[in-house]
Every structure is written in structure tokens, then in C-alpha cells.
Amino acid sequence: MASLTTTSEAAHQPQGARDDSLLAEIRLFWRQFFVQAFSPYRPELHYMRGPGPAWRAKHGHMPPPRG
């Protein structure tokens, strides 16, 4: 999850510049949030769920686990 951070430079800027930098930080936060929240990468779809055919060929066939 992205986090919103501020810099100490904002305290030394005129009011209009602070508003612009705050708006830029908010936009950056939401952009990073949407990129991470709606990422098409789903690692759980590639998770190995047990021994595959090469392991079975080497070790012989085992009955499936009960449970």
C-alpha cells in the first residue's frame, strides 16, 4: 500500500505553492494506490499446489492427501 508523505520544504513555501505541492502529493498517492490495488499480477494463480509429473516420475505415484 502506498503512503502519503510530506516534505519539510512545504513549510517554507508561499501558500499557493503549498497548495500545489499538496495537490501533487494527493494525486501521486491516488495514482500509486490505483496502480497497486488494480494490478493485473495475481501470484496466487501461479502457486504450485503439490508435486508435479516430474516428481511423480522420479518418486513413484503417491495417493492424494486426505483432508
PDB file of N, CA, C and O in Angstrom:
ATOM      1  N   MET A   1       0.845  -1.154   0.000  1.00  0.00           N
ATOM      2  CA  MET A   1       0.000   0.000   0.000  1.00  0.00           C
ATOM      3  C   MET A   1       0.895   1.223   0.000  1.00  0.00           C
ATOM      4  O   MET A   1       1.874   1.273   0.746  1.00  0.00           O
ATOM      5  N   ALA A   2       0.585   2.186  -0.804  1.00  0.00           N
ATOM      6  CA  ALA A   2       1.356   3.418  -0.878  1.00  0.00           C
ATOM      7  C   ALA A   2       1.008   4.313   0.302  1.00  0.00           C
ATOM      8  O   ALA A   2      -0.097   4.247   0.840  1.00  0.00           O
ATOM      9  N   SER A   3       1.958   5.147   0.698  1.00  0.00           N
ATOM     10  CA  SER A   3       1.688   6.074   1.792  1.00  0.00           C
ATOM     11  C   SER A   3       1.923   7.498   1.321  1.00  0.00           C
ATOM     12  O   SER A   3       2.739   7.748   0.434  1.00  0.00           O
ATOM     13  N   LEU A   4       1.204   8.417   1.921  1.00  0.00           N
ATOM     14  CA  LEU A   4       1.328   9.823   1.588  1.00  0.00           C
ATOM     15  C   LEU A   4       2.395  10.426   2.473  1.00  0.00           C
ATOM     16  O   LEU A   4       2.303  10.344   3.697  1.00  0.00           O
ATOM     17  N   THR A   5       3.411  11.032   1.872  1.00  0.00           N
ATOM     18  CA  THR A   5       4.483  11.633   2.649  1.00  0.00           C
ATOM     19  C   THR A   5       4.565  13.104   2.315  1.00  0.00           C
ATOM     20  O   THR A   5       4.226  13.529   1.210  1.00  0.00           O
ATOM     21  N   THR A   6       5.019  13.872   3.280  1.00  0.00           N
ATOM     22  CA  THR A   6       5.208  15.298   3.056  1.00  0.00           C
ATOM     23  C   THR A   6       6.667  15.634   3.305  1.00  0.00           C
ATOM     24  O   THR A   6       7.391  14.887   3.963  1.00  0.00           O
ATOM     25  N   THR A   7       7.081  16.760   2.772  1.00  0.00           N
ATOM     26  CA  THR A   7       8.461  17.195   2.974  1.00  0.00           C
ATOM     27  C   THR A   7       8.460  18.451   3.827  1.00  0.00           C
ATOM     28  O   THR A   7       7.452  19.154   3.900  1.00  0.00           O
ATOM     29  N   SER A   8       9.575  18.735   4.467  1.00  0.00           N
ATOM     30  CA  SER A   8       9.688  19.933   5.293  1.00  0.00           C
ATOM     31  C   SER A   8       9.779  21.197   4.441  1.00  0.00           C
ATOM     32  O   SER A   8       9.613  22.301   4.959  1.00  0.00           O
ATOM     33  N   GLU A   9      10.036  21.054   3.156  1.00  0.00           N
ATOM     34  CA  GLU A   9      10.113  22.213   2.265  1.00  0.00           C
ATOM     35  C   GLU A   9       8.772  22.913   2.153  1.00  0.00           C
ATOM     36  O   GLU A   9       8.724  24.119   1.912  1.00  0.00           O
ATOM     37  N   ALA A  10       7.686  22.180   2.322  1.00  0.00           N
ATOM     38  CA  ALA A  10       6.355  22.779   2.187  1.00  0.00           C
ATOM     39  C   ALA A  10       6.125  23.871   3.210  1.00  0.00           C
ATOM     40  O   ALA A  10       5.369  24.804   2.940  1.00  0.00           O
ATOM     41  N   ALA A  11       6.745  23.792   4.369  1.00  0.00           N
ATOM     42  CA  ALA A  11       6.569  24.803   5.413  1.00  0.00           C
ATOM     43  C   ALA A  11       7.216  26.126   5.024  1.00  0.00           C
ATOM     44  O   ALA A  11       6.823  27.169   5.547  1.00  0.00           O
ATOM     45  N   HIS A  12       8.186  26.116   4.131  1.00  0.00           N
ATOM     46  CA  HIS A  12       8.909  27.327   3.755  1.00  0.00           C
ATOM     47  C   HIS A  12       8.427  27.920   2.439  1.00  0.00           C
ATOM     48  O   HIS A  12       9.008  28.892   1.956  1.00  0.00           O
ATOM     49  N   GLN A  13       7.387  27.361   1.852  1.00  0.00           N
ATOM     50  CA  GLN A  13       6.884  27.840   0.572  1.00  0.00           C
ATOM     51  C   GLN A  13       5.695  28.765   0.794  1.00  0.00           C
ATOM     52  O   GLN A  13       5.020  28.666   1.819  1.00  0.00           O
ATOM     53  N   PRO A  14       5.428  29.667  -0.154  1.00  0.00           N
ATOM     54  CA  PRO A  14       4.237  30.514  -0.069  1.00  0.00           C
ATOM     55  C   PRO A  14       2.967  29.648  -0.106  1.00  0.00           C
ATOM     56  O   PRO A  14       3.013  28.494  -0.534  1.00  0.00           O
ATOM     57  N   GLN A  15       1.842  30.206   0.341  1.00  0.00           N
ATOM     58  CA  GLN A  15       0.595  29.449   0.453  1.00  0.00           C
ATOM     59  C   GLN A  15       0.182  28.807  -0.872  1.00  0.00           C
ATOM     60  O   GLN A  15      -0.216  27.642  -0.875  1.00  0.00           O
ATOM     61  N   GLY A  16       0.260  29.518  -1.987  1.00  0.00           N
ATOM     62  CA  GLY A  16      -0.135  28.973  -3.285  1.00  0.00           C
ATOM     63  C   GLY A  16       0.723  27.792  -3.690  1.00  0.00           C
ATOM     64  O   GLY A  16       0.218  26.808  -4.229  1.00  0.00           O
ATOM     65  N   ALA A  17       2.029  27.885  -3.430  1.00  0.00           N
ATOM     66  CA  ALA A  17       2.944  26.791  -3.767  1.00  0.00           C
ATOM     67  C   ALA A  17       2.663  25.577  -2.883  1.00  0.00           C
ATOM     68  O   ALA A  17       2.760  24.441  -3.345  1.00  0.00           O
ATOM     69  N   ARG A  18       2.314  25.809  -1.606  1.00  0.00           N
ATOM     70  CA  ARG A  18       1.986  24.698  -0.708  1.00  0.00           C
ATOM     71  C   ARG A  18       0.743  23.970  -1.178  1.00  0.00           C
ATOM     72  O   ARG A  18       0.680  22.741  -1.126  1.00  0.00           O
ATOM     73  N   ASP A  19      -0.253  24.728  -1.638  1.00  0.00           N
ATOM     74  CA  ASP A  19      -1.478  24.103  -2.144  1.00  0.00           C
ATOM     75  C   ASP A  19      -1.178  23.232  -3.361  1.00  0.00           C
ATOM     76  O   ASP A  19      -1.712  22.132  -3.497  1.00  0.00           O
ATOM     77  N   ASP A  20      -0.310  23.745  -4.251  1.00  0.00           N
ATOM     78  CA  ASP A  20       0.053  22.981  -5.441  1.00  0.00           C
ATOM     79  C   ASP A  20       0.807  21.715  -5.078  1.00  0.00           C
ATOM     80  O   ASP A  20       0.557  20.655  -5.652  1.00  0.00           O
ATOM     81  N   SER A  21       1.740  21.818  -4.120  1.00  0.00           N
ATOM     82  CA  SER A  21       2.511  20.635  -3.755  1.00  0.00           C
ATOM     83  C   SER A  21       1.622  19.623  -3.030  1.00  0.00           C
ATOM     84  O   SER A  21       1.789  18.416  -3.209  1.00  0.00           O
ATOM     85  N   LEU A  22       0.679  20.104  -2.212  1.00  0.00           N
ATOM     86  CA  LEU A  22      -0.244  19.197  -1.533  1.00  0.00           C
ATOM     87  C   LEU A  22      -1.113  18.474  -2.561  1.00  0.00           C
ATOM     88  O   LEU A  22      -1.326  17.266  -2.460  1.00  0.00           O
ATOM     89  N   LEU A  23      -1.605  19.207  -3.534  1.00  0.00           N
ATOM     90  CA  LEU A  23      -2.416  18.603  -4.581  1.00  0.00           C
ATOM     91  C   LEU A  23      -1.604  17.577  -5.375  1.00  0.00           C
ATOM     92  O   LEU A  23      -2.113  16.512  -5.725  1.00  0.00           O
ATOM     93  N   ALA A  24      -0.349  17.901  -5.654  1.00  0.00           N
ATOM     94  CA  ALA A  24       0.525  16.971  -6.382  1.00  0.00           C
ATOM     95  C   ALA A  24       0.760  15.697  -5.560  1.00  0.00           C
ATOM     96  O   ALA A  24       0.787  14.597  -6.112  1.00  0.00           O
ATOM     97  N   GLU A  25       0.930  15.849  -4.247  1.00  0.00           N
ATOM     98  CA  GLU A  25       1.138  14.677  -3.386  1.00  0.00           C
ATOM     99  C   GLU A  25      -0.118  13.815  -3.316  1.00  0.00           C
ATOM    100  O   GLU A  25      -0.033  12.587  -3.319  1.00  0.00           O
ATOM    101  N   ILE A  26      -1.273  14.455  -3.253  1.00  0.00           N
ATOM    102  CA  ILE A  26      -2.533  13.696  -3.224  1.00  0.00           C
ATOM    103  C   ILE A  26      -2.714  12.942  -4.530  1.00  0.00           C
ATOM    104  O   ILE A  26      -3.099  11.772  -4.530  1.00  0.00           O
ATOM    105  N   ARG A  27      -2.438  13.608  -5.640  1.00  0.00           N
ATOM    106  CA  ARG A  27      -2.542  12.927  -6.937  1.00  0.00           C
ATOM    107  C   ARG A  27      -1.582  11.745  -7.017  1.00  0.00           C
ATOM    108  O   ARG A  27      -1.956  10.677  -7.500  1.00  0.00           O
ATOM    109  N   LEU A  28      -0.346  11.926  -6.547  1.00  0.00           N
ATOM    110  CA  LEU A  28       0.643  10.847  -6.562  1.00  0.00           C
ATOM    111  C   LEU A  28       0.170   9.682  -5.701  1.00  0.00           C
ATOM    112  O   LEU A  28       0.287   8.524  -6.104  1.00  0.00           O
ATOM    113  N   PHE A  29      -0.363   9.981  -4.519  1.00  0.00           N
ATOM    114  CA  PHE A  29      -0.872   8.926  -3.641  1.00  0.00           C
ATOM    115  C   PHE A  29      -1.945   8.108  -4.346  1.00  0.00           C
ATOM    116  O   PHE A  29      -1.865   6.880  -4.375  1.00  0.00           O
ATOM    117  N   TRP A  30      -2.950   8.774  -4.915  1.00  0.00           N
ATOM    118  CA  TRP A  30      -4.046   8.037  -5.556  1.00  0.00           C
ATOM    119  C   TRP A  30      -3.570   7.283  -6.792  1.00  0.00           C
ATOM    120  O   TRP A  30      -4.057   6.184  -7.060  1.00  0.00           O
ATOM    121  N   ARG A  31      -2.641   7.836  -7.544  1.00  0.00           N
ATOM    122  CA  ARG A  31      -2.108   7.138  -8.714  1.00  0.00           C
ATOM    123  C   ARG A  31      -1.417   5.844  -8.281  1.00  0.00           C
ATOM    124  O   ARG A  31      -1.637   4.787  -8.874  1.00  0.00           O
ATOM    125  N   GLN A  32      -0.577   5.935  -7.239  1.00  0.00           N
ATOM    126  CA  GLN A  32       0.109   4.737  -6.734  1.00  0.00           C
ATOM    127  C   GLN A  32      -0.890   3.745  -6.144  1.00  0.00           C
ATOM    128  O   GLN A  32      -0.737   2.535  -6.310  1.00  0.00           O
ATOM    129  N   PHE A  33      -1.905   4.254  -5.461  1.00  0.00           N
ATOM    130  CA  PHE A  33      -2.917   3.385  -4.878  1.00  0.00           C
ATOM    131  C   PHE A  33      -3.622   2.574  -5.959  1.00  0.00           C
ATOM    132  O   PHE A  33      -3.748   1.357  -5.826  1.00  0.00           O
ATOM    133  N   PHE A  34      -4.084   3.223  -7.023  1.00  0.00           N
ATOM    134  CA  PHE A  34      -4.804   2.517  -8.071  1.00  0.00           C
ATOM    135  C   PHE A  34      -3.905   1.545  -8.828  1.00  0.00           C
ATOM    136  O   PHE A  34      -4.355   0.471  -9.230  1.00  0.00           O
ATOM    137  N   VAL A  35      -2.652   1.909  -9.024  1.00  0.00           N
ATOM    138  CA  VAL A  35      -1.719   1.002  -9.695  1.00  0.00           C
ATOM    139  C   VAL A  35      -1.556  -0.281  -8.883  1.00  0.00           C
ATOM    140  O   VAL A  35      -1.575  -1.379  -9.438  1.00  0.00           O
ATOM    141  N   GLN A  36      -1.396  -0.135  -7.560  1.00  0.00           N
ATOM    142  CA  GLN A  36      -1.187  -1.310  -6.711  1.00  0.00           C
ATOM    143  C   GLN A  36      -2.480  -2.060  -6.443  1.00  0.00           C
ATOM    144  O   GLN A  36      -2.467  -3.288  -6.372  1.00  0.00           O
ATOM    145  N   ALA A  37      -3.588  -1.361  -6.291  1.00  0.00           N
ATOM    146  CA  ALA A  37      -4.852  -2.014  -5.959  1.00  0.00           C
ATOM    147  C   ALA A  37      -5.416  -2.794  -7.141  1.00  0.00           C
ATOM    148  O   ALA A  37      -6.055  -3.828  -6.947  1.00  0.00           O
ATOM    149  N   PHE A  38      -5.192  -2.322  -8.342  1.00  0.00           N
ATOM    150  CA  PHE A  38      -5.764  -2.970  -9.512  1.00  0.00           C
ATOM    151  C   PHE A  38      -4.706  -3.557 -10.435  1.00  0.00           C
ATOM    152  O   PHE A  38      -4.879  -3.599 -11.653  1.00  0.00           O
ATOM    153  N   SER A  39      -3.619  -4.004  -9.843  1.00  0.00           N
ATOM    154  CA  SER A  39      -2.537  -4.624 -10.602  1.00  0.00           C
ATOM    155  C   SER A  39      -3.023  -5.946 -11.191  1.00  0.00           C
ATOM    156  O   SER A  39      -3.671  -6.725 -10.493  1.00  0.00           O
ATOM    157  N   PRO A  40      -2.721  -6.214 -12.468  1.00  0.00           N
ATOM    158  CA  PRO A  40      -3.161  -7.473 -13.067  1.00  0.00           C
ATOM    159  C   PRO A  40      -2.350  -8.684 -12.604  1.00  0.00           C
ATOM    160  O   PRO A  40      -2.727  -9.819 -12.899  1.00  0.00           O
ATOM    161  N   TYR A  41      -1.249  -8.468 -11.887  1.00  0.00           N
ATOM    162  CA  TYR A  41      -0.416  -9.581 -11.440  1.00  0.00           C
ATOM    163  C   TYR A  41      -1.094 -10.282 -10.266  1.00  0.00           C
ATOM    164  O   TYR A  41      -1.375  -9.655  -9.245  1.00  0.00           O
ATOM    165  N   ARG A  42      -1.355 -11.569 -10.409  1.00  0.00           N
ATOM    166  CA  ARG A  42      -2.012 -12.352  -9.368  1.00  0.00           C
ATOM    167  C   ARG A  42      -1.142 -13.558  -9.053  1.00  0.00           C
ATOM    168  O   ARG A  42      -1.312 -14.605  -9.678  1.00  0.00           O
ATOM    169  N   PRO A  43      -0.202 -13.448  -8.090  1.00  0.00           N
ATOM    170  CA  PRO A  43       0.726 -14.540  -7.817  1.00  0.00           C
ATOM    171  C   PRO A  43       0.033 -15.814  -7.355  1.00  0.00           C
ATOM    172  O   PRO A  43       0.571 -16.903  -7.556  1.00  0.00           O
ATOM    173  N   GLU A  44      -1.147 -15.713  -6.742  1.00  0.00           N
ATOM    174  CA  GLU A  44      -1.819 -16.926  -6.284  1.00  0.00           C
ATOM    175  C   GLU A  44      -2.242 -17.829  -7.445  1.00  0.00           C
ATOM    176  O   GLU A  44      -2.476 -19.021  -7.243  1.00  0.00           O
ATOM    177  N   LEU A  45      -2.343 -17.280  -8.645  1.00  0.00           N
ATOM    178  CA  LEU A  45      -2.693 -18.092  -9.807  1.00  0.00           C
ATOM    179  C   LEU A  45      -1.525 -18.961 -10.268  1.00  0.00           C
ATOM    180  O   LEU A  45      -1.729 -19.930 -10.999  1.00  0.00           O
ATOM    181  N   HIS A  46      -0.307 -18.625  -9.849  1.00  0.00           N
ATOM    182  CA  HIS A  46       0.882 -19.356 -10.269  1.00  0.00           C
ATOM    183  C   HIS A  46       1.466 -20.210  -9.149  1.00  0.00           C
ATOM    184  O   HIS A  46       2.549 -20.778  -9.289  1.00  0.00           O
ATOM    185  N   TYR A  47       0.754 -20.291  -8.060  1.00  0.00           N
ATOM    186  CA  TYR A  47       1.242 -21.024  -6.904  1.00  0.00           C
ATOM    187  C   TYR A  47       1.211 -22.519  -7.174  1.00  0.00           C
ATOM    188  O   TYR A  47       0.203 -23.045  -7.644  1.00  0.00           O
ATOM    189  N   MET A  48       2.314 -23.211  -6.877  1.00  0.00           N
ATOM    190  CA  MET A  48       2.378 -24.657  -7.070  1.00  0.00           C
ATOM    191  C   MET A  48       1.572 -25.334  -5.966  1.00  0.00           C
ATOM    192  O   MET A  48       1.744 -25.024  -4.787  1.00  0.00           O
ATOM    193  N   ARG A  49       0.706 -26.244  -6.343  1.00  0.00           N
ATOM    194  CA  ARG A  49      -0.174 -26.887  -5.379  1.00  0.00           C
ATOM    195  C   ARG A  49       0.196 -28.345  -5.139  1.00  0.00           C
ATOM    196  O   ARG A  49      -0.686 -29.181  -4.940  1.00  0.00           O
ATOM    197  N   GLY A  50       1.447 -28.651  -5.155  1.00  0.00           N
ATOM    198  CA  GLY A  50       1.868 -30.006  -4.868  1.00  0.00           C
ATOM    199  C   GLY A  50       2.842 -30.510  -5.904  1.00  0.00           C
ATOM    200  O   GLY A  50       3.189 -29.798  -6.846  1.00  0.00           O
ATOM    201  N   PRO A  51       3.284 -31.751  -5.726  1.00  0.00           N
ATOM    202  CA  PRO A  51       4.249 -32.329  -6.658  1.00  0.00           C
ATOM    203  C   PRO A  51       3.647 -32.479  -8.058  1.00  0.00           C
ATOM    204  O   PRO A  51       2.470 -32.800  -8.225  1.00  0.00           O
ATOM    205  N   GLY A  52       4.483 -32.241  -9.034  1.00  0.00           N
ATOM    206  CA  GLY A  52       4.040 -32.347 -10.413  1.00  0.00           C
ATOM    207  C   GLY A  52       4.451 -33.659 -11.042  1.00  0.00           C
ATOM    208  O   GLY A  52       4.915 -34.562 -10.347  1.00  0.00           O
ATOM    209  N   PRO A  53       4.287 -33.777 -12.346  1.00  0.00           N
ATOM    210  CA  PRO A  53       4.562 -35.035 -13.032  1.00  0.00           C
ATOM    211  C   PRO A  53       6.030 -35.462 -12.975  1.00  0.00           C
ATOM    212  O   PRO A  53       6.314 -36.659 -12.926  1.00  0.00           O
ATOM    213  N   ALA A  54       6.963 -34.514 -12.979  1.00  0.00           N
ATOM    214  CA  ALA A  54       8.376 -34.894 -12.913  1.00  0.00           C
ATOM    215  C   ALA A  54       8.707 -35.510 -11.557  1.00  0.00           C
ATOM    216  O   ALA A  54       9.463 -36.479 -11.488  1.00  0.00           O
ATOM    217  N   TRP A  55       8.149 -34.960 -10.478  1.00  0.00           N
ATOM    218  CA  TRP A  55       8.391 -35.507  -9.151  1.00  0.00           C
ATOM    219  C   TRP A  55       7.779 -36.909  -9.044  1.00  0.00           C
ATOM    220  O   TRP A  55       8.388 -37.814  -8.473  1.00  0.00           O
ATOM    221  N   ARG A  56       6.580 -37.081  -9.594  1.00  0.00           N
ATOM    222  CA  ARG A  56       5.925 -38.401  -9.541  1.00  0.00           C
ATOM    223  C   ARG A  56       6.705 -39.440 -10.350  1.00  0.00           C
ATOM    224  O   ARG A  56       6.788 -40.602  -9.951  1.00  0.00           O
ATOM    225  N   ALA A  57       7.269 -39.029 -11.469  1.00  0.00           N
ATOM    226  CA  ALA A  57       8.044 -39.963 -12.286  1.00  0.00           C
ATOM    227  C   ALA A  57       9.300 -40.413 -11.538  1.00  0.00           C
ATOM    228  O   ALA A  57       9.719 -41.564 -11.662  1.00  0.00           O
ATOM    229  N   LYS A  58       9.889 -39.522 -10.775  1.00  0.00           N
ATOM    230  CA  LYS A  58      11.103 -39.851 -10.046  1.00  0.00           C
ATOM    231  C   LYS A  58      10.816 -40.659  -8.782  1.00  0.00           C
ATOM    232  O   LYS A  58      11.552 -41.598  -8.477  1.00  0.00           O
ATOM    233  N   HIS A  59       9.766 -40.314  -8.043  1.00  0.00           N
ATOM    234  CA  HIS A  59       9.495 -40.923  -6.750  1.00  0.00           C
ATOM    235  C   HIS A  59       8.373 -41.958  -6.761  1.00  0.00           C
ATOM    236  O   HIS A  59       8.125 -42.599  -5.740  1.00  0.00           O
ATOM    237  N   GLY A  60       7.718 -42.127  -7.847  1.00  0.00           N
ATOM    238  CA  GLY A  60       6.586 -43.057  -7.894  1.00  0.00           C
ATOM    239  C   GLY A  60       5.295 -42.340  -7.521  1.00  0.00           C
ATOM    240  O   GLY A  60       5.310 -41.227  -6.995  1.00  0.00           O
ATOM    241  N   HIS A  61       4.202 -42.990  -7.800  1.00  0.00           N
ATOM    242  CA  HIS A  61       2.903 -42.380  -7.561  1.00  0.00           C
ATOM    243  C   HIS A  61       2.510 -42.530  -6.089  1.00  0.00           C
ATOM    244  O   HIS A  61       2.589 -43.626  -5.535  1.00  0.00           O
ATOM    245  N   MET A  62       2.088 -41.435  -5.457  1.00  0.00           N
ATOM    246  CA  MET A  62       1.602 -41.466  -4.089  1.00  0.00           C
ATOM    247  C   MET A  62       0.114 -41.150  -4.094  1.00  0.00           C
ATOM    248  O   MET A  62      -0.339 -40.360  -4.922  1.00  0.00           O
ATOM    249  N   PRO A  63      -0.649 -41.740  -3.202  1.00  0.00           N
ATOM    250  CA  PRO A  63      -2.084 -41.395  -3.150  1.00  0.00           C
ATOM    251  C   PRO A  63      -2.259 -39.947  -2.722  1.00  0.00           C
ATOM    252  O   PRO A  63      -1.424 -39.419  -1.987  1.00  0.00           O
ATOM    253  N   PRO A  64      -3.334 -39.292  -3.168  1.00  0.00           N
ATOM    254  CA  PRO A  64      -3.537 -37.904  -2.791  1.00  0.00           C
ATOM    255  C   PRO A  64      -3.775 -37.759  -1.289  1.00  0.00           C
ATOM    256  O   PRO A  64      -4.332 -38.659  -0.661  1.00  0.00           O
ATOM    257  N   PRO A  65      -3.362 -36.647  -0.716  1.00  0.00           N
ATOM    258  CA  PRO A  65      -3.553 -36.455   0.736  1.00  0.00           C
ATOM    259  C   PRO A  65      -5.031 -36.338   1.073  1.00  0.00           C
ATOM    260  O   PRO A  65      -5.817 -35.802   0.292  1.00  0.00           O
ATOM    261  N   ARG A  66      -5.396 -36.839   2.231  1.00  0.00           N
ATOM    262  CA  ARG A  66      -6.789 -36.757   2.665  1.00  0.00           C
ATOM    263  C   ARG A  66      -6.965 -35.482   3.468  1.00  0.00           C
ATOM    264  O   ARG A  66      -6.072 -35.062   4.204  1.00  0.00           O
ATOM    265  N   GLY A  67      -8.102 -34.890   3.318  1.00  0.00           N
ATOM    266  CA  GLY A  67      -8.292 -33.751   4.178  1.00  0.00           C
ATOM    267  C   GLY A  67      -9.107 -32.717   3.642  1.00  0.00           C
ATOM    268  O   GLY A  67      -9.329 -31.701   4.301  1.00  0.00           O
TER     269      GLY A  67
END
